[in-house]
Amino acid sequence: MWRLSIFLLFYLLIQKIHRGYGEYLQTILVQPKSVEVPVGETVLLYCTVFNQYGDVAWCKDGHCTMGRERPLYYIPRYEIIGDKQAGINSLQIRNVNLDDDGIYQCQIGRTKEAREVLSNYANLTILIPPEQISITFVPPGIVITGKEFRINCEVLNTRPAPLFTWQTPPNTQIVNISQVTTPMSNNSKLLRSISTITLLADITQHGQEIKCEATHIALNKSLISTTIIAVDYQPVVKIILKPIQMNENKEYWFECIAEGRPSITELVWKINNTILVRMPPMSDGRYPLYLNATRNMHNQYLSCSALNSAGVSEDVVILNINYSPKFQSFPTPYTIVRLGDSLKLSCTVDSNPPANILWTKNGEFVGGGSQYQIPEVHEDDYAVYACIATLGGQFTKIVASTKVLPPGPPRFYPPQSVLTSRGSEVMLKCQLEKDIEPIDSFWIFKNSTLINNMKHTIIAARDIRTIPRYEVGLIIHDVQTNDFGEYECHVTNQYGTEFVRIHLKKRSSHIFMQLAIYFGILVLLSLILFSMYLCCQQACRVDKKRTTIRRIRRVQTWLQSKPSMWIHNLAAAEKIPLTVYDINSGVTRTTLNPPVDIVECYLSMMNEQKNQHLDRPLLPPPPPPLTIRMPFCNDDDYDYDYDDQSEQIYETADPISWHIDV
């Protein structure tokens, strides 16, 4: 009671003060409060005013359009309830939905008697419970042993965000748990909430269950989602077969086994970073390799790498290959050294195992090792030195030599005379040792120094790369009689000048020798062609003989199948039996007396015809009379040539009068 008295005194005091300003005081006694309401419920926001003079206006998100009229006909679900005279202006919202979510305020308008008054802000939060929950791996389905993996638990279209709880398998190492809440879209009040758990994968987790639980203020019970963890592991790789000893340029067999989960997708054989072969998955998990060993592979890493979605694993072996000696460095072909100076020759050899290095002087052994030294050079030290590398007879030895010379003017190789003919073009060459590079060169002919002109072209000293020599050349165009003679080639180096003489001689005429050569070639070609002709003729004879034998066999078969043969003379109306088939002997014989075998008779006739034709090849054979043709096997006097008629043995003298009837 005393509190009400104090309030009334305080109110009267304030009103007296305001009356000093010409206004009454209106005050909100009951302020609206923030509230969370599930969708579909009815909510009441209170606003009770003491000493109210102005009209009430409810504002939502800054828009003050509700309350000046009761009821609110344009918003059926909204209603201002309470006794206006008592200052009760509560806002009631029925069947709330997400559109009602916002910030509300009660305002009492200004009048002549009193100023306006504003209530506190009240948040109306509409609770939207989640309908479903989902759990996914990030990235999908990839869990690799020894590595971290993440799982997302997601709830959509909810307000406010739910609370997440995770249940993991025993002894699982949890790295981190985080939660992110974002609007479903721009200006949307619905939320997407994702809880992410980060775990360290272990093979013991394979097949275990992980659970995500989401609780919400608008739900009586939580939402739960579970998933099974499938842990993948990188391939296990092992090279199980490798040769103990390897030699260069030979092929060897390697074999690697690999297994993993998920299955192997590819296996790669490599030497260092160079891929040798890519192999698809093998059903037995064995992956062979045929390797042709080379010296460059020595001490290189041969690896077998297997790949699956969990990662890459490999096994490595170091190749140990025996290979032949090969010079890495060796002396130059020429070595210039002065008398009294020291001489140091060296050569290095690459081989496996290391090669033995020997030094020889003019073919005689003088030392070993990669270096050969002479503290003070004497006259007898000028010689040819050779570095010889051997490997115990396993590989061929290699040799590198150098010629040790004192400094001096150019040293020429012995020249040779040059032959040419008049009107031709010829080139003279002088060659010198490649010990010291020449500085200058020139040619002298008949005490005159030659220069470049229409007659002569001088080629300065040049390096001949195919052989270790220098070469100086002189081209003489349109050689005439006065161009023949002795030419001097002068060459200068840093130690002096030296020259050599080259003779240009006229080529003698060899027309008869050339004719003889041409004639010999023609004779040889003729002999070759004649030999080929004889060979062809012999081959034809052999072929003809084989053909005749085949025809005889066909005739014999044909004759044995016929019971008889008759010959007709159309003019005399004769019909003479020619052959009779003997059933007892199985031979077809003639009706001549004495009987003869047709086949034997035919062979005898063919041989006789052949011999007679060779004796008189140019005479045309006249047709024989019928009396001779019929009993040909009993007549030894006729000597006519007959054609080879294997399909018809007998022929008549007159083709018009006679024919054979079978």
Order of alpha helices (4+ residues) and beta strands (2+ residues): alpha-beta-beta-beta-beta-beta-beta-beta-beta-beta-beta-beta-beta-beta-beta-beta-beta-beta-beta-beta-beta-beta-beta-beta-beta-beta-beta-beta-beta-beta-beta-beta-beta-beta-beta-beta-beta-beta-beta-beta-beta-beta-beta-beta-alpha-beta-beta-beta-alpha-alpha-beta
